[in-house]
Amino acid sequence: MRDDELLTVPEAMARLKIGRSVLYDLLRTRRLASLTIGRARRIPAHALADYVQRHLEEAAR
């Protein structure tokens, strides 16, 4: 996985192994960063890694 890679919603769902509504909830609440190019939503690959890292740190507390 390249850090500068932009993922589609289905690709991000597959990598996190979560459903569409859960992913959109993470995007809506800004817990997962994304950008819009035209009408297309893209999630930077590093945003997935950041989200997982934050989630692990919270779980360790």
Secondary structure, 3 states (H helix, E strand, C coil): CCCCCEECHHHHHHHHCCCHHHHHHHHHCCCCCCEEECCEEEEEHHHHHHHHHHHHHHHHC
